[in-house]
Amino acid sequence: MQTLKDSWFMIRGDYRGDKLRILFQLLFSIVFMGYLGGLTGMVINDSIGNHERKVIADYLLLALTPLLGFTYCRQHAMKYWSGDTYTKMLAYHSSLPIPASVILCKRKLQSLTSFGLNGVLFFGLVYAISNHLRDDLSPLGYIVFALTWIGFGFLLTGLYIFIEFSCSGRTYFWFIMLMMLLAFGTAMLVKWAGGNLLLYSFACSKEWGLLSPLMWGTLLAGTLSVQLFSKWTIHKLKSRDLA
């Protein structure tokens, strides 16, 4: 509990007295999520309306939902490659008398907050655009659908944090590119196998509602994944040379 309190105190300290930064970060998230949500919403609407197994729909969900846990900031986005800002920030925190568990907990809280904000923006816009989805799925069913994919996002969040804390900014960038390729490969394999992740998750949400085994399965697997990678991240963080 003390670790959680200390982590939350650090997050509040990052934004205390800097309302302009909060505003710009919020606007940047709205614009970025607006673009991604708009694109995904149009693809999903077309796929559900025609009951068509589209690879692009699966790819967008596989590739983008884990990214909802990122905090989007224009300043970090512009300097990420050249300045390695996250490694520098990690080195600064590590130089202070702050336990590694608190630093990691802070990062997990940031991801959870980002999933909340970006998830509402992303899935809210998808729902607003996709009239075929609204016709076939109740609001409660859509919440289940969104939570199912957020659970999948949790599943990879622990891995993303582990790589972020273990490698340089450039390595982390190429890792994200690799994950994009793996998402496309997975979507193609599902297509060749005669399936479709979008339509399957849609059907589960519609049929089961809050009792959806797929939703609870992804949320549970995602939570366990974050906790498992947290142990590895703590071990790596203690031994990593940040100089």
N, C-alpha and C positions, 0 to 999 in steps of 0.2 A: 504493500500500500504506500509506503514511503517513497519507493521508486516511482510510482505513478504520480504522486504529488510533486516530487522534484522535477519530473519530466514535464508536467503541465506548467510548472512555474517557469521553466526554461522557455517553453513555447510562448507563454504570455510575455516574457521578457523580450523576446524577439520582436514583438509587435507593439510593445508599450510605447505610447507617445509617437507612433509612426502611422497615423491614420491614412496618410497619403499612400504609403506602401501597400496597406491593406486594400485600398480602393483600386490601385493599379493592378494588383494581383487578382482581385475579383473580376475586374474588367477583362484582363487577359484570359482568365479561365472561361468567362462567358463567351468571348469571341472564339476561342479555340474549341470549346465544347460545342458551340453553336455550329461551327463548320463540320466537325466530326459527327455530331448528332444529326444534322441535316442530311449529310451524305448517307449515313447508315439508315436513317428513317426512310428515305426514298427507296433504297435497295430492299429493305424489309417489307415495305408496303407493296412493292411490285412482286416480290417473291411470294408473300402470303396471298395476295390478290389472285395470282395465277397458279397458286399451289405448285410452284416450280422450285426444284432443288438447285438453287444457285450457289456456286462456289464462293462468289464474292460476298454473299451474305454471311456465310460461315466464317470466311476470312476476316471480315470486319469485326465480328463479335469476338473471335479468338485473339485478334491482334490488339483491339482497342480497349476491351474491358479491363485488362490488367493495368493499362496506362491511366485509368481513372484514379488510381491511387497515387499519382504523381502530383506534386504541387507545382503548378505552372506559373513561372515568373519570368518576365521578359529579360530582366537583368541576368539571371542565371542562364537562360536559354542562349543569350548572345555570347556569354563568356565560357560556356560549358566546355567547348572543345579546346580553346586556346589557354584559358586561365585555370582549368581544373578546379573550379570553385568549390565543389563538394569535398574534394580531398583537403583543400585548405581549411574549410570550415571544420572538417573532422579533426584535422591536426590542431586547430585552435581549441576545440572542446577537450581534446585529449590532453592538452597542456595544462588544463585547469584541474583542480581537485574534484573531478566529477567521475563517478564510477562508470565503467563501460556499459553496465546494465541500464543506467539512467539515459545515456546517450542513445542507446538502441531503443529504449522505451519511447523516447521523444520522437524518434523517426517513425515508429509504429503508430503513435498517436497522430502524427502528421498524415500518414497514409490513410488512417481511418477517417480523419476529418476530410481529406481530399475525396475519398470514396463517397462520403456523404454529400459534399457540395457538387463535385463533378458528376456523380451518379444521378442526382436530381436534375441537373442541367441536361445531361446526355440522354437519359431515358425519358425525361419529360418531353424533350423535343422530338424524340423518336415517336412517342405516343401521340403528340400533337400532329405530326406529319402523316402518320400511318393510319389512314381512315379505314383500310381493310382490317388492320389489326384491332382497331377500336370496335368494329362491327362484330368481330368473331370472339373477342376476349373481353371479359368484364374488367373494371378497374382493379378489383382484387386479384384477378387472374394475372393482370399485367404486372402488378407489384410482385407477385410470385415469380413471374418471368424475369423481371429485373433483378430480383434477389438471387435467382439461380445463376445468372451471369456474373453478378458481383461476387458470388461465392467462388466462381472460377477465377475471377480476378484476384481474390484472396490467395488462391492456390499458388499463384506465381509471384505474389507480392514478397513473400519471404525470400524467394530466390533472387528477385531484383534487389532487395535490400542487402542480401549477402554479397552480391557482386559489387554493388555500390560501395560497400564498406571495405571490400577486399582489393579493389583494383583502381587504377587511374581513371580519369574521366574519359580518355580515348578508348580504353579497353571496355568501359561500361557502354559507350556509344556503339561500338561494334557488336557487343553482346545484344543490345536492343535490336540492331539490324538482323542479327542471327535469329532472334526470337520472331521477328517479322517473317523471315523465310520459313521457319518451322511452322508458324501458324498457317502459311499458305500451303505448305506440304501436307499438314494435317487435314486442311479443308479439302484438298485434292484426293487424299486417301479415303476420306469419308464419302466423297462423291463417287469414286470408283467402286466403293463397297455398296453403293446403292442407298446410302443414307443422307441425312441432312440434319445438322445440329440445330439450326434455327427452327425447322418444322417440328423436330422431336421435342425440344424444350418448350415450344409453343403448345404442343399437344399435351404434354405433361402438366403444364400450368393450367390449361383449360380444363382438363379432366379431374385433377386432384386438388386444385386450389392450394390452401395452406398446408394440406397434408402431402404435398408433392414430395415423393422420395428423392427426386432429382435435386430439388431446391435444398432440402436438408442435407443431402449427401455432399453437394458442392460447398455449402457453408461449413459443414463439419470438417471436410477434407481441407478446406482453405484455412480454417483456424488451426488445425493440427500442423499443416505445412508451415505456417508462420511461426508457430512455437518451436518446431523442429529446427528450422533454419536459424531461429534466434540463438539457439545453443551453439550452432556452428559459427555464427557471426560473432558472438562474444569471444569465442576461442580465437578466431582470426583477428579480431580487433585488438586483443591483448598482445599479439605477436607481430602485428604489421608495423613496418617502419614507415612513418609518415613524414620523415624529414625530406 
